[in-house]
């Protein structure tokens, strides 16, 4: 079957606390406030004949209000960290506003380890018929309407043992199959499946610009993401998401904050010289990424996603 259209909506593109962050006057948050920019918690919506929500953080009500769809056909949960599931109770609205007898529980796909944590908080959503829990295993194929997807195991630290990314297949208007890879939060991939190679679209985490000397939260930096982009070779476009504010900006008094991290070996031009500066806002992020792509002669289109951005994948 062929979709009439397939749109990707970036509901949120920020890290666990969003940015600008509450109670933070670092250079990044200050600059973003001055420009009236913000990044809410990371969530995606694949919108077409089948509407698929990917992650469901605490901002989901306002995110879906700004990008409304009449129904959610399914939800993929990447892992059991609050910024990726704490908005699930808001899905009750899709049942509450339906005529009696017309609502079908929303299938929620996640690993058994993730449900151990999430079910202890939101198990009542299954009991009351808001959701239907469907446990997935890495490497197996699942079907939801017009979509097929395969979870793959990712490493995201000891407090996210249920962490997975997703390879999503869909048909384009011309009937050709396309693949989208969503990594979610990760520091590495466990037993990478062959389907990760040459996807049409890649959505990859870039929490820092420069890789930190100590990566305790087990996240991905833009600097290190370049290794995965080169390895996987996305065919059409790569999108950066889950951006944070933990890079140290030279001369910023806020570098003493606990969240700020010392870079390991800051990303610098291949010809040598000073490292690339830490981006303070969206335009600087895109300019810096474009410069890296040019300097390293990378044959890839890399787009820094922003909240509310839409991409036509069809």
Phi, psi and omega per residue, in radians:
X1 nan 2.611 -3.056
X2 -2.036 2.289 3.066
X3 -1.271 2.509 2.997
X4 -1.157 -0.664 3.111
X5 -2.771 2.790 3.062
X6 -2.484 1.941 -3.134
X7 -1.948 2.428 3.068
X8 -1.860 2.129 3.132
X9 -1.967 2.172 3.094
X10 -1.527 1.626 -3.102
X11 -1.147 -0.682 3.094
X12 -2.628 2.582 -3.053
X13 -2.302 0.256 -3.092
X14 -1.777 3.052 -3.141
X15 -1.426 -2.856 -2.975
X16 -1.065 -0.517 -3.114
X17 -1.881 0.008 -3.051
X18 1.190 2.897 3.036
X19 -2.487 2.488 -0.001
X20 -1.067 2.528 -3.076
X21 -1.536 2.510 3.086
X22 -0.946 2.349 3.031
X23 1.171 0.398 -3.110
X24 -2.053 2.249 3.087
X25 -2.049 0.508 3.079
X26 -1.169 2.925 -3.081
X27 -1.047 -0.657 -3.108
X28 -1.167 -0.906 -3.108
X29 -1.138 -0.685 3.127
X30 -1.098 -0.779 -3.132
X31 -1.147 -0.712 -3.137
X32 -1.162 -0.684 3.081
X33 -1.083 -0.737 -3.135
X34 -1.084 -0.554 -3.138
X35 -1.638 0.036 -3.125
X36 0.996 0.711 3.071
X37 -1.790 2.660 3.038
X38 -2.700 2.735 3.036
X39 -2.293 1.980 3.086
X40 -1.434 3.079 -3.088
X41 -1.051 2.553 -2.943
X42 -1.209 2.205 3.050
X43 -2.753 2.632 -3.096
X44 -2.284 2.733 3.052
X45 -2.360 2.092 2.964
X46 -1.624 2.032 -2.994
X47 -2.049 2.139 3.109
X48 -2.946 -2.481 3.020
X49 -1.033 -0.655 3.039
X50 -1.933 2.225 3.118
X51 -1.745 1.978 -3.080
X52 -2.006 2.110 3.058
X53 -1.614 2.346 -3.139
X54 -2.064 1.898 -3.038
X55 1.213 2.713 -2.907
X56 -2.654 1.296 -3.058
X57 -1.441 -3.033 -3.039
X58 -1.191 -0.170 3.112
X59 -1.687 0.111 -2.914
X60 -1.101 -0.567 -3.121
X61 -1.086 -0.870 3.137
X62 -1.210 -0.578 3.140
X63 -1.147 -0.782 3.135
X64 -1.331 -0.436 3.036
X65 -1.155 -0.627 3.123
X66 -1.385 -0.348 -3.119
X67 -2.346 1.189 -2.929
X68 -1.264 2.505 2.924
X69 -2.326 2.601 -3.060
X70 -1.235 -0.500 -3.102
X71 -2.595 2.698 3.006
X72 -1.928 2.057 -3.101
X73 -1.451 -0.356 3.135
X74 -3.041 2.810 3.139
X75 -2.334 2.241 2.991
X76 -1.773 2.204 3.051
X77 -1.842 2.213 -3.092
X78 -1.415 -0.633 -3.123
X79 -2.975 3.046 -2.951
X80 -1.649 0.648 2.982
X81 -1.701 2.471 -2.965
X82 -0.960 -0.610 -3.106
X83 -1.212 -0.072 3.137
X84 -1.989 -0.043 3.131
X85 -2.547 -0.160 -2.974
X86 -1.187 -0.153 3.094
X87 -1.607 0.117 -3.027
X88 -1.057 -0.540 3.136
X89 -1.064 -0.511 3.141
X90 -1.167 -0.291 3.078
X91 -1.172 -0.278 3.071
X92 -1.005 -0.465 -3.126
X93 -1.035 -0.561 -3.125
X94 -1.218 -0.440 3.041
X95 -1.476 -0.752 -3.049
X96 -1.100 -0.504 -3.084
X97 -1.714 0.065 3.113
X98 -1.530 2.576 2.980
X99 -1.038 2.590 -3.131
X100 -0.978 2.333 3.101
X101 1.465 -0.033 -3.072
X102 -1.762 -0.300 -3.030
X103 -1.449 2.405 3.008
X104 -1.963 2.284 -3.126
X105 -0.913 2.491 -3.120
X106 -1.384 2.111 3.080
X107 -1.158 2.254 3.097
X108 -2.039 2.057 -3.089
X109 -1.754 2.229 3.130
X110 -2.898 2.880 -3.132
X111 -1.343 2.821 3.124
X112 -1.101 -0.634 3.125
X113 -1.159 -0.676 3.099
X114 -1.145 -0.707 -3.124
X115 -1.202 -0.471 3.069
X116 -0.976 -0.744 3.129
X117 -1.387 -0.876 -3.027
X118 -1.200 -0.642 -3.125
X119 -1.134 -0.512 3.126
X120 -1.157 -0.383 3.135
X121 -1.792 -0.692 -3.014
X122 -2.067 0.363 3.099
X123 -1.014 -0.518 -3.129
X124 -1.116 -0.412 3.107
X125 -1.160 -0.575 3.045
X126 -1.292 -0.718 -3.123
X127 -1.134 -0.548 -3.115
X128 -1.675 0.082 3.036
X129 1.398 0.294 3.057
X130 -1.351 -0.704 3.138
X131 -2.214 2.823 2.990
X132 -2.181 2.041 -3.054
X133 -1.369 2.228 3.080
X134 -2.203 1.842 -3.090
X135 -1.334 2.323 -3.113
X136 -1.984 2.777 3.077
X137 -2.200 2.399 3.109
X138 -0.962 2.401 3.083
X139 1.599 -0.218 3.137
X140 -1.670 2.655 -3.096
X141 -1.695 2.443 3.121
X142 -2.281 2.641 -3.090
X143 -2.149 2.379 3.033
X144 -2.434 1.826 -3.139
X145 0.990 -2.096 -3.107
X146 -1.450 -0.013 -2.991
X147 -1.988 2.598 2.927
X148 -2.135 2.546 3.094
X149 -2.593 2.660 3.126
X150 -2.223 2.105 3.023
X151 -1.298 2.590 3.007
X152 -2.317 2.490 -3.018
X153 -1.259 2.313 3.070
X154 -2.134 2.699 3.098
X155 -1.734 2.088 -3.126
X156 -2.439 0.577 3.038
X157 1.586 2.952 -3.037
X158 -1.206 -0.303 3.140
X159 -1.714 0.254 3.081
X160 -2.504 1.000 -3.111
X161 -1.153 -0.334 3.140
X162 -1.624 0.270 -3.025
X163 -1.248 2.287 3.050
X164 -2.460 2.745 2.875
X165 -1.812 3.110 -3.101
X166 -2.373 2.383 2.965
X167 -1.815 2.066 -3.030
X168 -1.997 2.238 3.121
X169 -1.899 2.464 3.059
X170 -2.652 2.867 3.124
X171 -1.710 2.440 3.102
X172 -1.584 3.052 -3.090
X173 -1.013 -0.581 -3.123
X174 -1.467 0.034 3.115
X175 1.624 -0.193 3.131
X176 -1.259 2.585 3.077
X177 -1.439 2.491 3.056
X178 -2.233 2.658 3.129
X179 -2.155 2.378 3.062
X180 -2.103 2.307 3.105
X181 -1.955 2.223 3.051
X182 -2.056 2.053 -3.079
X183 -1.450 -0.473 -2.921
X184 0.999 -2.684 -3.110
X185 -1.411 2.312 3.130
X186 -2.887 2.798 2.995
X187 -2.027 -0.325 3.096
X188 -2.876 2.964 3.114
X189 -2.002 2.313 -3.134
X190 -1.650 2.164 3.118
X191 0.880 1.108 -3.072
X192 -1.026 2.174 3.127
X193 -1.314 2.749 -3.110
X194 -1.095 -0.469 -3.105
X195 -1.163 -0.204 3.076
X196 -1.273 -0.331 -3.105
X197 -1.355 2.355 3.052
X198 0.943 0.867 3.002
X199 -1.246 2.775 3.066
X200 -1.261 -0.649 -3.111
X201 -2.357 2.461 3.111
X202 -2.233 2.245 3.030
X203 -1.995 1.988 -2.977
X204 -2.261 2.494 -3.139
X205 -1.213 2.475 3.049
X206 -2.498 1.245 -3.028
X207 -1.148 -0.707 3.021
X208 -1.961 2.853 2.937
X209 -1.450 -0.885 3.094
X210 -1.704 2.451 3.071
X211 -1.108 2.265 -3.119
X212 -1.352 2.754 3.098
X213 -1.141 -0.630 3.077
X214 -2.169 1.962 -3.098
X215 -1.712 1.151 -3.063
X216 -1.177 -0.636 3.138
X217 -1.393 0.044 3.077
X218 0.994 0.959 3.093
X219 -1.990 3.034 -3.124
X220 -1.864 2.379 3.024
X221 -1.707 2.809 3.041
X222 -1.073 -0.730 -3.129
X223 -0.949 -0.837 -3.110
X224 -1.382 -0.447 3.113
X225 -1.081 -0.432 3.133
X226 -1.076 -0.554 3.085
X227 -1.107 -0.720 -3.132
X228 -1.268 -0.642 3.113
X229 -1.116 -0.757 3.104
X230 -1.117 -0.677 -3.088
X231 -1.249 -0.747 -3.037
X232 -1.518 -0.422 3.049
X233 0.951 1.132 3.083
X234 -1.063 2.419 -2.984
X235 -1.383 -0.611 -2.999
X236 -2.058 -0.946 -3.069
X237 -2.745 2.495 3.027
X238 -1.974 2.381 3.112
X239 -2.039 2.335 3.089
X240 -1.684 2.301 -3.140
X241 -2.414 3.113 3.111
X242 1.030 0.784 3.136
X243 -1.350 2.535 -3.117
X244 -2.159 -2.890 -3.091
X245 -2.301 0.479 -3.015
X246 -1.640 -0.074 3.046
X247 -1.157 2.496 3.010
X248 -1.395 2.251 3.064
X249 -1.749 2.106 -3.100
X250 -0.872 2.303 3.103
X251 1.459 -0.023 -3.114
X252 -1.454 2.079 3.102
X253 -1.001 -0.423 -3.112
X254 -1.296 -0.026 3.097
X255 -1.097 -0.258 3.103
X256 -1.369 -0.178 3.130
X257 -1.090 2.586 -3.095
X258 -1.047 -0.559 -3.067
X259 -1.304 -0.335 -3.078
X260 -1.338 2.392 -3.040
X261 -2.096 2.430 3.071
X262 -1.284 2.306 3.126
X263 -1.239 2.624 -3.138
X264 -1.323 -1.227 3.020
X265 -2.386 1.635 -2.980
X266 -0.928 2.467 3.119
X267 -1.068 2.212 -3.094
X268 -2.337 2.820 3.120
X269 -1.047 2.590 -3.132
X270 -1.104 -0.394 3.132
X271 -1.424 -0.073 -3.118
X272 1.708 -3.136 -3.140
X273 1.811 -2.964 -3.064
X274 -1.159 2.582 3.079
X275 -1.069 2.776 3.033
X276 -1.115 2.427 -3.141
X277 -1.224 2.660 3.098
X278 -1.218 2.199 3.113
X279 -1.200 2.441 -3.114
X280 -1.756 -0.357 -3.098
X281 -2.682 -3.128 -2.975
X282 -1.043 -0.892 -3.085
X283 -1.033 -0.693 3.107
X284 -1.145 -0.661 3.075
X285 -1.007 -0.866 -3.089
X286 -1.163 -0.697 3.110
X287 -1.081 -0.757 -3.135
X288 -1.151 -0.755 3.118
X289 -1.096 -0.762 3.115
X290 -1.055 -0.691 -3.135
X291 -1.163 -0.717 3.105
X292 -1.090 -0.764 3.123
X293 -1.029 -0.759 3.118
X294 -1.174 -0.836 -3.056
X295 -1.102 -0.661 -3.113
X296 -1.646 0.058 3.106
X297 0.893 0.856 -3.132
X298 -1.435 2.319 -3.105
X299 -1.530 0.722 -3.058
X300 -2.280 2.551 3.005
X301 -1.626 2.090 -3.107
X302 -2.109 2.102 -3.092
X303 -1.999 2.292 3.035
X304 -1.466 1.929 -3.104
X305 -1.237 2.670 3.034
X306 -2.285 2.774 -3.096
X307 -0.994 2.322 3.108
X308 1.492 -0.101 -3.137
X309 -1.164 2.450 3.120
X310 -2.089 2.463 3.097
X311 -2.252 2.261 3.092
X312 -1.497 1.980 -3.113
X313 -1.688 -0.029 -3.001
X314 -1.505 nan nan
